[in-house]
Amino acid sequence: MKRVALIGTGQLGSRHLQALSKIDIPFELQVVDPSEDSLRVARERYLEIPENHNIYSIDFLTEIDGLNANLDLCIIATNADVRFKVFQALVSNKKVSYIVFEKIVFQSE
């Protein structure tokens, strides 16, 4: 079973969540955002999509530390000003096979 994480549930992140909810392979999904309000909106948007029995579980978390130790895919959909910090926190504590960055990776070297 695949393990997928989405970090950042703002406007674009919550839309990524809707797209992930349509995947046709079995997987576990974890969603992270420090904002309870953003997580609430993401959960509401997720529930707008018909139930997908391929999603074994979905967890809404406020901290990266709560993610599984091993992830097959992580989508980082955060603002540019925190993206590098999020990336560092992710790869320093978790093993991630693939990372997708939303938008430009970083605005400066």
N, C-alpha and C positions, 0 to 999 in steps of 0.2 A: 504494500500500500504506500502511495506517495504521501509526502508531508509537504504542505505548502503554507507559506506565511505571507501576509500582506502587512506592510508597515506604513501607516499613514492612511487615514480614512476621511480626508477632506473631500472636496468635490470630485476630483479625479480618482482618488483612492476608493471611494465608495462605489464608483462606477466599475472599477476593476473588480471589486467584490461581486458585483452583479454578474460580470462576465465569468468570473471563476465559478459562480454557482451553476453554470451551465456545462461544466466539463463532464465528459462522459467516461471517465475512468475513476476507480475508487481512490479517494484521498481524504486526508485529515487536513482541516483548514484552521489556521490561527490568524487572528486579526489583532494588530497592535496600534494603539494611539493613546497618548497621555491624556487626551481630552475625553471625559465621559460623555460630553455632548456630541462630539464627533462619532464616538462609538455607538451612541443611541441612534443617530441618523443613519449610520452604516447598517446597523441591525434592521432598521425599518426598511431601508432600500433592499437589503438581502431578502427580507420576508415578502417583498413585492414580486419576487421571482418564484415561479412554481417550484415546489419541493423537488430536490434532486436526491435520489436514493444512493448516488455514488459518493455523496459527502457523508463519510462515516461519522465525523464530529466537527463541530465548529466552536472555537473558543474566542471570546472577545477579551483582550488583555490591555492593561494600561502600561506594561513594562516589557521590554525586550527580554529581560531575564526569565520571564515565564514561558518563552518559546521552547520547543523541543530542542534537544542538543544537536540533533541531526535533521537537516531540512533538505529536501530535494530542490525546492525553488523558493526564492523570496523576492517579492516585488516591493521595491522601496519607492513609495509615492509621497514623499515628504516635501516640505519647502526646501529650497536650495540652501538656506542659511543653516539648517540642521542636518542636511543630508550626509555630509562627511562624518559627523559625530555619530549618527545613527549607523552608518556603514562600519565605522570602527568598533562600536559596541557590539554589533552583530558578529563580525568575523573574529573578534578577539575571544568570544565566548561560545560560538556555535560553529558547527561544520555545515557549510551550505554548498551544495553542488552547483547551483546556478542562481545568479542574481540579475534581476531586471531593474534598471533605474528608469523612473518616470522622468521625462524631459532631459535637459542637459545635466550631465553627471555632477559637475562642480563648476562654480562661477570663477574660481581662481585656482592657481596652482597651489 
